[in-house]
Each structure stands twice: as C-alpha cells, then as structure tokens.
Amino acid sequence: MDVFDGLPDAIIVDILNKVGDVRTLLRCSSLSKRFNSLVPQSESLILRLDQVGTTESQPDSPVSNIFTSVLKSFHGLCSLFSKPAKPIPIKNLSPNIPSEILSKFDRVKNLEVELPGGDASLEKGAAVKWKAEHGESLETLVVFAFRSASTESSPASASSDGESDAEFVTGLKTRVMWTISVLMAASKRHFLMSQVVKEHQEMESLVIRDRGGEGTLVMGTEGLRAFRKMEAARGEAAVDERVEKNRSVVPSVRMSMRHAPSLRLKSGVCLESATLVIVRPSEGYSDVGDDELATEAFAGNCTYGEAVAALLKCKKNALEMNSF
C-alpha cells in the first residue's frame, strides 16, 4: 500500500500547495487517477516562464507547451552590482501562453510568475529596480535606478554638487526615459497575465517578477476584482488596441523624482546618477504616503533601502506625463 493511499485528499492538496511549481505538479498529475483529480485543486502556484511566443504561433495544446514554456528552478541570488544579464524580451509573449499552461488548474488563489529576465531598456552599466501595483491599470510605481557603481572609502552621503545646468537637463532626460521604460515593462506584464486573471475568478493574489530581481508587479484582491470588472465592461476596440500594443495602456501620471549625481553608501559603494521616482495616476492624485511607499518597496534589501532613505532627503521634482 502506497503511503499516500492512507492520506485524506485535503492533506494531499495541502502538500501540493507547498510544492507550488507548475511543472512539477503537472508531472504529478500523471502518476495516478487520484493525483490527476487532485492536482487541479492546487491553490498556490509558481509559474516559471522560459520561452517567448506569439499569438500568431501558438503550441498545439497546453500539454505540448509545458516542457518548452516552464523555466528550470532558479537557485541563488543575483549580486546587486554584478553585470546584469542581457534581458530576454517579452514583447511578443502572448497572454494565451500562461493561460494555456494553467488551464488544468481550476482553484488558483495565489499565483507567482517568474519571467526569465528583466524587460526595462537601459544603457550599458545602468541598473534599475522597481515595484508596481496594478488594478484595472497602474495604481503605484516606485523606481530606483543608477547609471553606474564604484567603490569609494568616503562616508555615506548624497551630493548634488558639481552638476551644471546642462548636465542636469541631460540627466533629467535620461531619468525620464528610465521611468518610461519601466512603465512600459510593467504594462507588458499586466497585459501578459490579463487572460489568466479573467479565467481564474477565485484568484486573490498575483505577483510577477523576473529571476534577476529587476522588477515586481503586484495585484491584490481588490486590484484583481477591479480588473475583472473593467474587462467585463470593456469594448472590443479597447481590447484590440491593447493587443496591437501588446501591453496595457499607461494612464496619465504624475511623477515625484529625486536625484543625486553621486550617492555614497556606508559600504563604500558610490552610485552615480542615483534616482528615485514615485509614480501615481494623475486622476485623484495625492502624494500622501509616498515616503512609506518607497521604503516598503525595497524593504528587506539593506543596500537599496539605504539608498532610498538617502534619496528621500533630496529635493523633489514633480513631472507629469500623458497617457500612452
């Protein structure tokens, strides 16, 4: 008698929830008729995507797509100042692919999605880290970026000395482009999971991140509910526009930007052109809670947390951007 035969279904489902990995669970479903009936009841899943695809070229079936669309388990942490890996573009990744992979599961409540690489476009040597919260569209976005990093022995400080007006204007253009790139990356991830959100009505939490730790998009219970409500009322023309752009529409936003040409941390690391941007929709805009939002976005990372805390003391510049 197999040890699992003596366990009630509820305990096995709880074990499957602890496993989480979609590829592993799909393999488990082929072990027996019982597992085949219990695997779809898994509520907490981790989907690791490894391959781009297009709406014009879809796999023949969800099963044939599994072994080419799921990433091998990722282990270890990426060093903060190591040379970033070349991003794997997701501009052609269709929402149908994660939808097909997850079609076997019918009780998904918590879903984590891991993309193979970051998708923000930056110049060589620059680095960015961001966190976005979405509902029917963008709700908040926090971006931290810098042009380069080096090691110095000076004490921690943020300095705006030595920057000419021309250098400030040129740097401002770069910082705005960083922010636009992140806004587009977040909107692509939002669109990527749109079909999954519509199909899995019981989902309460969705987190989309890349394995390099560049950016994270979060949708909570209220955000997911608002998105489904919007989708139900959305016209075909709006849907076609999103499909053509392969991303969700970015609403008109207001940006609170802080900048330090040279930011020296306690560790001796010096970040050039360190930038912190907090983005909220223009409609109903309020900057109340911005400091807490930025601090929470990078909680748990001492280096980023220290940099953000220093930048929050810098002068704030306000900018506005139209929807695109």
C-alpha positions, 0 to 999 in steps of 0.5 A, spaced: 500 500 500 502 506 497 503 511 503 499 516 500 493 511 499 492 512 507 492 520 506 485 524 506 485 528 499 485 535 503 492 533 506 494 531 499 492 538 496 495 541 502 502 538 500 501 540 493 500 547 495 507 547 498 510 544 492 507 550 488 511 549 481 507 548 475 511 543 472 512 539 477 505 538 479 503 537 472 508 531 472 504 529 478 498 529 475 500 523 471 502 518 476 495 516 478 487 517 477 487 520 484 493 525 483 490 527 476 483 529 480 487 532 485 492 536 482 487 541 479 485 543 486 492 546 487 491 553 490 498 556 490 502 556 484 509 558 481 509 559 474 516 559 471 516 562 464 522 560 459 520 561 452 517 567 448 511 566 443 506 569 439 499 569 438 500 568 431 504 561 433 501 558 438 503 550 441 498 545 439 495 544 446 497 546 453 500 539 454 505 540 448 507 547 451 509 545 458 516 542 457 518 548 452 514 554 456 516 552 464 523 555 466 528 550 470 528 552 478 532 558 479 537 557 485 541 563 488 541 570 488 543 575 483 549 580 486 546 587 486 552 590 482 554 584 478 553 585 470 546 584 469 544 579 464 542 581 457 534 581 458 530 576 454 524 580 451 517 579 452 514 583 447 511 578 443 509 573 449 502 572 448 497 572 454 494 565 451 501 562 453 500 562 461 493 561 460 494 555 456 499 552 461 494 553 467 488 551 464 488 544 468 488 548 474 481 550 476 482 553 484 488 558 483 488 563 489 495 565 489 499 565 483 507 567 482 510 568 475 517 568 474 519 571 467 526 569 465 529 576 465 528 583 466 524 587 460 526 595 462 531 598 456 537 601 459 544 603 457 550 599 458 552 599 466 545 602 468 541 598 473 534 599 475 529 596 480 522 597 481 515 595 484 508 596 481 501 595 483 496 594 478 488 594 478 484 595 472 491 599 470 497 602 474 495 604 481 503 605 484 510 605 481 516 606 485 523 606 481 530 606 483 535 606 478 543 608 477 547 609 471 553 606 474 557 603 481 564 604 484 567 603 490 569 609 494 572 609 502 568 616 503 562 616 508 555 615 506 552 621 503 548 624 497 551 630 493 548 634 488 554 638 487 558 639 481 552 638 476 551 644 471 545 646 468 546 642 462 548 636 465 542 636 469 537 637 463 541 631 460 540 627 466 533 629 467 532 626 460 535 620 461 531 619 468 525 620 464 526 615 459 528 610 465 521 611 468 518 610 461 521 604 460 519 601 466 512 603 465 512 600 459 515 593 462 510 593 467 504 594 462 507 588 458 506 584 464 499 586 466 497 585 459 501 578 459 497 575 465 490 579 463 487 572 460 489 568 466 486 573 471 479 573 467 479 565 467 481 564 474 475 568 478 477 565 485 484 568 484 486 573 490 493 574 489 498 575 483 505 577 483 510 577 477 517 578 477 523 576 473 529 571 476 534 577 476 530 581 481 529 587 476 522 588 477 515 586 481 508 587 479 503 586 484 495 585 484 491 584 490 484 582 491 481 588 490 486 590 484 484 583 481 476 584 482 477 591 479 480 588 473 475 583 472 470 588 472 473 593 467 474 587 462 467 585 463 465 592 461 470 593 456 469 594 448 472 590 443 476 596 440 479 597 447 481 590 447 484 590 440 488 596 441 491 593 447 493 587 443 496 591 437 500 594 443 501 588 446 501 591 453 496 595 457 495 602 456 499 607 461 494 612 464 496 619 465 501 620 471 504 624 475 511 623 477 515 625 484 523 624 482 529 625 486 536 625 484 543 625 486 549 625 481 553 621 486 550 617 492 555 614 497 553 608 501 556 606 508 559 600 504 563 604 500 559 603 494 558 610 490 552 610 485 552 615 480 546 618 477 542 615 483 534 616 482 528 615 485 521 616 482 514 615 485 509 614 480 501 615 481 495 616 476 494 623 475 486 622 476 485 623 484 492 624 485 495 625 492 502 624 494 500 622 501 504 616 503 509 616 498 515 616 503 512 609 506 511 607 499 518 607 497 521 604 503 516 598 503 518 597 496 525 595 497 524 593 504 528 587 506 534 589 501 539 593 506 543 596 500 537 599 496 533 601 502 539 605 504 539 608 498 532 610 498 532 613 505 538 617 502 534 619 496 528 621 500 532 627 503 533 630 496 529 635 493 523 633 489 521 634 482 514 633 480 513 631 472 507 629 469 506 625 463 500 623 458 497 617 457 500 612 452 
